Structure formats: C-alpha cells, structure tokens
Amino acid sequence: MTKVFRIDINNIDEDAIRECCEIVLSGGIVVFPTETVYGLGASAFNGEAVKKVFIAKNRPMDNPLIVHISNKKQLYEVADEIPEKILKAVEILWPGPFTLLLKKGSRVASEATANLPTVAVRIPAHPVALKLIDCTGPIAAPSANISGRPSPTTGFHVMVDMFGRANAIIDSGETIYGVESTIVDATTKPMKLLRPGAMPIEKISEALGEEIIVTQESRGLAESEKALAPGMKYKHYSPETPIILVEYSNQNKMVSTVTKIAEELKKAGRRIAVIASTETANMYTTYTDKIIVYGSRKNIFEIAKNLFKILRELDREGVEIAIAEGVEEKGLGLAVMNRLRKASTKIVK
C-alpha cells in the first residue's frame, strides 16, 4: 500500500518527512517533489533499494539515475576528484536545476550509475526535497513516471503513475520549472551538454568560465549509443497520441506548414489537435478539432512549465494525432525542443 503525504512547502510537516526518511533508510522508495519534476528516490548507497526504482518505472538498468544531495558535504560522499573550477561554479548554481557528471565515489551503488565510473549529482532547489535528503542522505532518483511517458509535474501525475508502485508519495503541488535539470559532463575537456534543461546553458557557461559543447544528441537530433546520464537514450516524454513536430525557422513558414499538414489530415478524416503558442493558436481553427495553447513565445518559461502537463493531457482530448509548433533553440527553448523531438513520432523542418 502506498502512503500519501500532502506537505505544504510553506509549513513542512516534520513528522511526515521523518516517516518518509525511515522508509528510504529501510530500503523503500519514495516519490518526492523537486523544483523541476517529481522524483522517485531510493538511498544512493543501497543497491537493492535502487533496483526497486528501476522495477517501479519499468526503466532499463543501463539508464543511470541522478544522485540528489542537500549540501556540499554530501558531494564529497558521492563524487571523487572534483575540480576546483566545479566547486566554485556550484557555489553559484546550487541549489538549482543543474546536474554535473563527475567521477563516482566508492559508496554510491553501482546500480544508480548503471555500472559507469561516473555519477550525475545535483542539489535541488525545493524545501521539501532538501528536508528529506538532510534526513536520508544522498537519494538516487529519476523522474517519477513510467518510463517513456511524460515526466510528472503535479501530485496528480504521480498518483496516476506511482500509486501502488512506490512505498510513499509526497504531494507538494505543482513544480516550478516543469522540465528536468540541465546535465553537463564535467569529466571531458571541453565540457559537454548531455541534456538541456531548466537552467539555460548560457548561465552555466558563465559560472564555469568556459564554453560548453552542445552536441546533436543533446539537441534531440541524434540517438546516444550509451546513456551517460538520464534522457540520453531510449524514447522519452511520449504520450500515446502520435505527435508531428514542425520545427521553428520563422513564424510564417511554420504556420503555413502546420496548416498544410492539418488540412491533409482533416481531409483524410483524422481527428487532430494542434499544440500552438498564444500568438498563433487562432490561425488553425479551420482544420483542427482541438487547439492546445502551451503559452506565449514571449515567455519560454511558461511554455517549458506547461509542456509535460499538456503532453499528459493530450491522451484525454479524444484526438488521433497532434501537430506541435516548435520554438527557437535559445535559453530554455533548447530544453523545450529536446523534449518535443523525443516525444514526437515525426519531425518536419
């Protein structure tokens, strides 16, 4: 039976935190909130407990997890040979939606890192997560969804996916960012972006004092042969409803392409939805059964925050196929396009 705790971030229930802490320390798995998405966690030092996370999610064992810590002292418990440049950067960037790939510490369970010599680490910027990890020590956690599905950003999402699978669920309402953390490989020279996320790569580069290489894989344009970190391999973020993604070059061209595809699908008798921005949504009413607005192009934070929620709701809209507008790949737009590409069944340029 899954225990459910509703914890207010402004009035944290210490007794509930202690109970969840005891579950983790005794080898159980707990869903907890972060500022990005909800996580499904186990003690990073308990290999048998970490295996339960993979089983609950139906996650391939070669897809490593992120180790969540609550303070700098714990960083030395999970990682080795940390460069001085990194230590200075995390003083600026942590707590926050930024994950570093570092050399793995000996105490971290090999199951958490998919037997790799590296470990992905971050300090989440969420009071409930930090309270929990203060009590449990480092927690290894992916997003708290069934593998391949959109990540959960509300308590309702995790109840749908993880009730009956996790020992406990902490529901603290909607997450702040709505997309996962940005992951950078600090074991390579130059450093590489492994997964774009809620922290813009420009901000990370500034803190590190060097340019970070953005690969085709990190943009979602190529498949990684090996998963060094979450989000690099396998299909992710996908609703059951197929999505055709129309990439953004300029607004007029994109609107024309979306309209043409919608017209062809409608003539073929298909029920379709268009996922569009506030600025263009009213341009598609003729050929669509449902318009879903993900936010304004003037506010990419809003689009990122709404994205997974919209992908989850898409399957309840009664349509056969969806066409999604792309966004510009700058700032948070890099993360939005990575997620849209991975969620889509077809990409049109």
KENUSE-493478 format. One record per residue: residue in three letters; x, y, z of N, C-alpha, C, O in turn. Coordinates in steps of 0.1 Angstrom, whole numbers, plus 5000, padded with zeros to 4 digits. Layout:
<rs>
ALAXYZXYZXYZXYZ/...
</rs>
This chain:
<rs>
MET500849885000500050005000500950125000501850135008/THR500650224992501350344991500850455001499650485000/LYS501650505009501250615018501450745011502350765004/VAL500450835012500450965006500551075016499751075026/PHE501551155015501651275024501551405016502251425006/ARG500651485020500551625013501251725022500851755033/ILE502351775017503251855025503251995019503652015007/ASP502852095027502952235022504352285023505052275034/ILE504852345012506252395012506452505022507552535026/ASN505352575026505452695035505252655049505452735059/ASN504852525052504652475065504952325065504052245066/ILE506252295065506652155062506352065075506752095086/ASP505651955072505351855082506551775086506851685078/GLU507151805097508451735101508151585103509051505100/ASP506951555109506651415112506551335099507051215098/ALA505951395089505851325076507151305069507451205063/ILE508051405070509451395065510151285072510851205065/ARG510051275085510751165093510251025088510950935087/GLU508851015086508350885082508850845068509250735066/CYS508950945059509450915046510950885046511450795039/CYS511650955055513050925057513250785062514150715057/GLU512450745071512650605076512350505065512950395065/ILE511450535056511150445045512350425036512750315032/VAL512950545033514150535025515350465032516050385025/LEU515550495044516650435052516450285054517450215056/SER515250235053514950095055514850025041514449905041/GLY515250095031515350025017514050045009513949974999/GLY513250145012512050165004512250274994513350334993/ILE511250304986511350404976510150504978509050474981/VAL510550634976509650744979509550844967510650884962/VAL508350884964508250994954508351134961507651144972/PHE509151224956509351354963509351464953509751444941/PRO508951584957508951694948510351764946511151764956/THR510651814935511751904933511252024925510152034921/GLU512152114923511752234915511552204900510952284893/THR512052094895511952064881510751974879509752014873/VAL510851844882509751744882509851664894510751674902/TYR508851584896508851484908509851374905509951324894/GLY510551334916511451224915511051104923510151114932/LEU511550984919511250864926512550814932513450774924/GLY512750824945514050804951514250684960513350634966/ALA515550644960516050544970517350594975518050674969/SER517850534986519150564991520250534980520250424975/ALA521050634977522050614967523150514971523950474963/PHE523150474984524150384989523650234990524350144994/ASN522350214986521650084988521250034974520250074968/GLY522149944969521849894955520549814954519849834943/GLU520149744964518849664963517649764963516749744955/ALA517749874970516749974970516650044957515550074951/VAL517850074951517850144938517250054927516550104918/LYS517449924928516849834918515249844918514649834908/LYS514749874930513249884931512750004923511650004918/VAL513550114922513250224914513150194900512150224893/PHE514150114895514050074881512849984878512249994868/ILE512549894887511349804886510049884886509249864877/ALA509949974895508750054896508450134883507350154879/LYS509550184877509450264865509450184852509150244841/ASN509750054853510049974840511150044833511150054820/ARG512150084840513350154834514450064831514849974839/PRO515050074819516249984816517350014826517650124830/MET518049904830519049914841520349984836521150024844/ASP520450004823521650074817521450224816522250294809/ASN520350274822519950414821520250484835519350464844/PRO521350544838521750594851520750694857519950754850/LEU520850704870520050804878520850924882522050924882/ILE520151024887520851144893520851124908519851084914/VAL521951154914522051144928521851284934522551384930/HIS520751294942520351424948520951444962520851354970/ILE521651554964522251584977521651714982521051784975/SER521951734995521351865001522451965006522052075010/ASN523651925005524752015009526051975003526251864998/LYS527052065004528352044998529151925004529851854998/LYS528851895017529551785024529151655017529951565016/GLN527851645014527451525007528051504993528151394988/LEU528451614987529051604974530351514975530651434966/TYR531051534986532351454987532051314991532951224989/GLU530851284995530451144998530151064985530150944985/VAL529751134974529251074962530151084950530051014940/ALA531151184951531951214939533451224944533751264955/ASP534351194935535751194937536451294927535851324917/GLU537651344931538451424922537651544916537651554904/ILE537051624924536251734920537151854917537751904926/PRO537151904904538052014901537652144909536452164912/GLU538552224912538352354919537352444911536552504917/LYS537452444898536552524890535152484892534252564892/ILE534852354894533552304896533052344910531852384911/LEU533852334920533452374933533052524934532152554941/LYS533752604926533452744926532152774919531352854923/ALA531952694908530652714900529452674908528452734907/VAL529552564915528352514922527952604934526852604938/GLU528952684938528552784949527552884943526752944950/ILE527652904930526753004923525452934918524452994919/LEU525652814913524452744906523652654915522552624911/TRP524152614926523352524935522852594947523552694952/PRO521752564953520752474948520152524935519952644933/GLY519752424926519252474913519152354903519652244906/PRO518452374892518252274882519452244873519352254861/PHE520552214879521852194872522552064878522852064890/THR522751974869523351844873524751834866524951864854/LEU525751784874527051764870527451614869527051544878/LEU528051574858528651444857530051444862530851514856/LEU530351374873531651374879532151224881531451134878/LYS533351214886533851084889533151024901533051094911/LYS532750904900531850834910532650814923533850764922/GLY532050834934532650794947532350654950531350594945/SER533150584958533050444960531850394967531450284966/ARG531250484975530050444983528750444975527850374979/VAL528750504964527550514955527250374949528150314943/ALA526050324950525650194945525850194930525450284923/SER526450084925526750074910525450074902525450114891/GLU524350024909523050024902522550174899521950194889/ALA522950264907522550404905523250464893522750564887/THR524450414890525250474879525350384867526150404858/ALA524450284867524450184855525850124853526350104842/ASN526650104864527950044864528950134857530050084854/LEU528650264856529650354850530550414860530150414872/PRO531750464856532650514866532350664870533050724877/THR531250714865530750854867529450854874528750754875/VAL529150974880527950984888527351124884528151224884/ALA526051134882525351264880524851314893524251234901/VAL525151434897524851494910524251634909524651714900/ARG523351664918522851794919522151824933521851724940/ILE522051954937521351994948520052054944520052164937/PRO518851994946517652054942517252184950517552194961/ALA516552274943516152394950514652384954513752454949/HIS514452294963513052264968513152234983513852144987/PRO512352314991512552295006512152155011512752105020/VAL511152095005510751955009511851855005512151765013/ALA512351864993513451774989514651784998515251685002/LEU515051905001516151935009516051885023516951825029/LYS514851895029514551845042514651695042515251635052/LEU514051625032514151485031515551435030515951345037/ILE516351495021517751455019518651485030519651405033/ASP518351585038519051615050518951495060519951465067/CYS517851435060517551315069518051185063518651105070/THR517851165050518251035044519651025040520150915039/GLY520251135037521551135029521251125014520051135011/PRO522251115006522051124991520951024986520950904990/ILE520151074977519050994972519250984956519451084950/ALA519250864951519250844937517850844931517050764936/ALA517650924921516250934917516150984902516751074898/PRO515350914894514850964881513551034883513051044894/SER512951074872511551134873510651024877510850904874/ALA509551054884508650964890507450924880506250944884/ASN507850874868506850834859507150704853508350654855/ILE506250634847506550514839507450554828507250654821/SER508550474826509550504816508950524802508050454798/GLY509350634795508850664782507750764782507450824772/ARG507150784793505950874794506451014798507551034803/PRO505551114797505951254801506251254816505551194824/SER507251334820507551344834506451414842505751494837/PRO506351384855505251434863505651574869506651584875/THR504651664868504951794874503851834885503951944890/THR502951744887501951764898501751634906502151524902/GLY501151654918500951534926499951434919500051314921/PHE499051494912498051404904498851314895498551194893/HIS499751374887500551294878501251174885501151064879/VAL501851194896502551084903501550984909501850864910/MET500351034913499350934918498950844907498750724909/VAL498850894895498450814883499550704880499150594878/ASP500750754880501850664876502450574887502850464885/MET502450624900503250564910502450504922503050444931/PHE501150534923500450484934500350324932500050274922/GLY500750254943500850114942502250064938502549944939/ARG503050154933504450114929505550164939506450094942/ALA505250284945506250344955505650314969504450294970/ASN506550314978506150294992505450424998504550415006/ALA505850534993505250664997505350764986506250764978/ILE504350864986504350974977504151104985503251114994/ILE505051194983504951324989504351424978504951444967/ASP503151474981502551564971502651714977502151744987/SER503451794969503651934973503152024963503652144961/GLY502251984954501652064944502452074931503351984929/GLU502252174923502952184910504352224912504752304920/THR505252164903506652204903506852344897505952394890/ILE508052394899508252534894508652544879507952614872/TYR509552454875510052464861509352384851509052424840/GLY508952264855508152174846509052094836508452004829/VAL510352114835511252034828512451994837512752064847/GLU513151894834514251844842515451934842515552034835/SER516451894851517651974852518551964839518451864832/THR519352064838520352064827521551974832522051994843/ILE522051884823523151794827524451834819524351834807/VAL525551854826526851884819527851784823527951754835/ASP528551724814529651634816530951714820531551774811/ALA531351704833532551774837533751684837534851734841/THR533651564832534751474831535451484817536551424815/THR534951564808535551584795536151724793535751814800/LYS537051734784537651864781537551884766538151804758/PRO536751984761535952074769534752004774534351894770/MET534052064784532852004789531752004779531652084770/LYS530851904780529751874770528351884777528251844788/LEU527451934770526051934774525551794771525551744759/LEU525051724781524451594779522851594778522251524770/ARG522251694785520851714784520551854787520851904798/PRO519851934778519452064781518252054791517551964791/GLY518152154800517152154810516752294814516852394807/ALA516252294827515652424832516652534834516252654835/MET517952504836518952604837519552634823520152544818/PRO519452754818520052784805521552754804522252784814/ILE522052704793523452664792524252794792525452784796/GLU523752904788524553034789524853064803525953114805/LYS523953044812524253074826525252984832526153024840/ILE525252854828526252754833527652794828528552784835/SER527652824815528952854808529652974815530852974818/GLU528753074819529353194826529953154839530953204843/ALA529253074847529653034860530952944859531852954868/LEU531052864849532252774847533352854841534552804842/GLY533152964834534153034828534652974815535752994811/GLU533852884809534252824796532952784788531852774793/GLU533152774775532052734766531852584768532752504770/ILE530552544768530152404769529652364755528852434748/ILE530152244750529852194737528452144737528052064745/VAL527652194727526252144725526252044714526552084702/THR526051914717526051814707524651794700523651834705/GLN524751724689523451684682522551594691521351604691/GLU523251514699522551424708521751504719520651474722/SER522451604724521851684734520651774729519751814736/ARG520651804716519551874710518351784706517351824703/GLY518551654708517551554705517451524690516551464685/LEU518651554683518651534668519351404665519351354653/ALA519951334674520651204672520551124685520351174696/GLU520550994683520350894694521750864700522750834693/SER521850874713523150834720523250684721522250614724/GLU524350634718524650484718524650444733524250324736/LYS525250524741525450494756524850604764525050724761/ALA524150564774523550664783524550694795524650614804/LEU525150814794526050864805525150924816525650934827/ALA523950974812523151044822521651024817521450984805/PRO520651054825519251044821518951124809519551234807/GLY517951074801517451154789518251134777517951204767/MET519351054777520251044765519850934756520250934744/LYS519250834761518950714753517550664756516950704766/TYR516950594746515550544747514550654744514950774745/LYS513350614741512250714739511850774752511650704762/HIS511550904752511250974764510051064762509751104750/TYR509351094773508351204773507151194764506451284762/SER506851064760505851054749504451024754504350924762/PRO503451094749502051054752501750934742502550904733/GLU500550874744500150764735499750824721499950764711/THR499250944721498851014709500151054701501051124706/PRO500251014688501351054680501451204678500451274677/ILE502651254677502951394676503751424663504851354662/ILE503351514655504151564644504751694648503951794651/LEU506051714649506651834654507051914641507751864633/VAL506652044641507052134630508152224636507852304645/GLU509352214631510452294637510252444633509652474623/TYR510752524642510652674640511852724632512952704636/SER511552794621512552874614512153024615512953104619/ASN510953044610510253174612508753144613508353044609/GLN508053244619506653214622505853184610504953094610/ASN505953264599505153254587505253114581504353044578/LYS506553064580506852934574506252824583505652734578/MET506452834596505952734605504452724604503852614604/VAL503752844605502252844604501752784591500752704591/SER502452814580502052754567502152604567501352534562/THR503252554573503552414573502552344582501952234578/VAL502252394594501252334603499952334596499252224597/THR499552434590498252444583498052344572497052274571/LYS499152334564499152234553498952094558498152014553/ILE499752054569499651924575498251894580497651794578/ALA497751994588496451984594495351964583494451884585/GLU495452044572494452034561494451894555493451834553/GLU495651834553495751704547495251594556494551504552/LEU495551604569495051514579493451514580492851414582/LYS492951644580491551654582490751604570489751544571/LYS491351624558490751564545490751414546489851344540/ALA491751354553491751204554490851154565490851034568/GLY490151244572489151204582489751184596489151124604/ARG490951244598491551224611491151334621490951454617/ARG490951294634490751394644492051444649492851374654/ILE492251574648493551634651493551744662492551814663/ALA494651754669494951874677496151944673497051884667/VAL496152074675497352154673497852214686497052274693/ILE499152194689499752254701500452374696501452364689/ALA500052494701500552614695500752724706500352704717/SER501352834701501652944710500453034711499553024702/THR500353124721499353224722499253304709498153344705/GLU500353334704500453424692499853364679499353444671/THR499853234678499453174665498153084667497653034656/ALA497753054679496652954681495452974672494852884667/ASN495053104671493753134664493953114649492953134641/MET495153084644495353074629494952934624494952904612/TYR494652834634494452694630493052644632492852524631/THR492152734635490752684639490052614628489152534631/THR490352644615489552584604489752434603488852364600/TYR491052384605491352244602491552164614492052044613/THR491252204626491552124638490352104646489452184646/ASP490451994654489351964663489652014677488752044685/LYS490952044680491352094693492552184692493552134686/ILE492552294698493652384699494152374713493452404722/ILE495452344715496052344729497152444729498152444721/VAL496952544738497952654739498952624749498652604761/TYR500252624746501352594755501952714762502752704771/GLY501552834757502052964763502453054752502353034740/SER503053174757503453274747504953264744505753224752/ARG505253284731506653284727507553394734508753384734/LYS506853494739507553594747507953544761508653614768/ASN507453434765507653374778507953224777507153144779/ILE509253194774509653054772509552974785509352854784/PHE509653044796509552974809508152914810507952804815/GLU507152994806505752944806505552824797504852724801/ILE506152824786506052704776506652584783506052474782/ALA507852604788508552494795507752434806507652314808/LYS507252524814506452484826505152404822504752304829/ASN504552434811503352374807503552244798502552174797/LEU504752224793504952124783504551984787503651924780/PHE505051934798504751794802503251784806502651674804/LYS502751884812501351884816500451864803499451784803/ILE500751934793500051934780500151794774499251734769/LEU501451744774501651614768500851504775500351404769/ARG500751514788499951414796498451434793497751334792/GLU497951554792496551574789496151544775494951524772/LEU497051534766496751514752496051384750495151384741/ASP496351284757495651154756494251154760493451064757/ARG493851254767492451264771491551364762490451384765/GLU492151404752491551504743490651444732489951514725/GLY490751314730489951244720490351264706489551264697/VAL491651294704492151314690493051194687493551124695/GLU493251174674494051064669495551104667496451024668/ILE495751234664497151284662497251424665496251504665/ALA498451474669498651614672499851674664500751604660/ILE499751794661500751874654501251974664500452054669/ALA502551984667503152074676504052174670504852144661/GLU503852304673504752404669506152394677506152374689/GLY507252414670508552414676508752564682507952654679/VAL509852574689510252704694511752734690512452644686/GLU512152854692513552884689514452824700514152814712/GLU515652774695516552704704517552794711518752794708/LYS517052874719517952964727517352974742516152964744/GLY518252984751517852974765517052844768517552734765/LEU515952854775515152744778514552674766514152554767/GLY514552744755514052684742514852564738514252474731/LEU516052554742516852434739516352314745516252204740/ALA515952324758515352214766513952184760513652064759/VAL513152284757511752254751511852174738511152084736/MET512752214729512952144717513452004719513051914711/ASN514351984728514851844731513751754735513651644730/ARG512851804744511751724749510751704737510251594736/LEU510451804729509451784719509951684708509251604703/ARG511251694705511851604695511751464700511351364692/LYS512051434713512051304718510651254720510351124719/ALA509651344721508251304723507551274710506551204709/SER508151324699507451324686507751194678508751134680/THR506751154670506951044661507451084647507951004640/LYS507251214644507751264631508151414633507451484640/ILE509251444626509651584627509751644613510351584604/VAL509151764611509051834598509851964600509552044609/LYS510751984590511552104591511052214582511552324581/
</rs>
